[in-house]
Structure formats: structure tokens, C-alpha cells
């Protein structure tokens, strides 16, 4: 068992999660409308699909940067 590998994995995990959370807050701050209102109250499916694609893109970028 190599503890150094586990420690590095945890560092990459928390770094990726932190970057992902920052990206979500930036998306919410940079849009001129309320994401919560558009997604929950107005049930804007198209916006939900776009945000889902944004999350996948950010996850791919983070994975490529860590690798």
C-alpha cells in the first residue's frame, strides 16, 4: 500500500471539486438572469441542457489538467 498515491489522489480530488464549485459560482455571477428562477420556477429545459453541457465541459477540462 502506497500512502503517497492516496494522498495525491485526495489532493487532485479536492482541487477538482474546488475548481468545479468556483466555475458554478462564476456561471451564476456572470449571467444576467437568475439561474434558480429560470431552472426551477420557469422550468427552462433548454437552459438546463446548456448548463449540463457546461458542467461536462468543465469536468473534461479539469480531468485533462490533472492528468
N, C-alpha and C positions, 0 to 999 in steps of 0.2 A: 504494500500500500504506500503510495507516494502522496504525502500530505501537501506537498508543494503544488501538485496538479489540482487538488481540490481547492486550495486557496486561490489559485489563479482563476479557476472556473467561477468561483464565487465573486471575485473582483470583476470579471467580464460580465457576469450576470447582472450585478448591481449597477455597473456602468451602463449597460444596455438599457436597463429599466429606467435609470435616471434620464438618459437621453430621450427615451420614448416619452416620458412624462413631460419633459421640457418641450418636446415637439407638440404635444397635445395642448399645453398652455399657450404656446406661440400661435398655434392654429386658432384657438379661441380668441386670443387677443388681437390677431390681425384681421379677422373677419368683421365686416361692418354690421352684421346681424348677430342675434343670439343663437348659438348653436342649439342650446337646450330648447328654446322656443320652437325653432324650425323642426327639430327632430321629434320632440315629444308632443308638443301641442298641435303643430300643424301637420305632423306625420309626413314630412317631406322625404319620400323614399329616394329620390334622386340624390339629395344631399347625403343621405346615409350611405349610398353606394360610393359616392365620391370620397367621403371620409374613410370608409373601409379601404378603398384603394390607396389613400394617403397612408393609412396605418401599415398596409402591406409594403408599400414603398419604403417607408421609414425603417421597418423591420429588416428589409433586404439590405439597405444601406448600412445599418448597424451591424448586421451579420458579416457583410463584406469587410467592414472596417476592423472588426475584431479578428477575423480570420487572417 
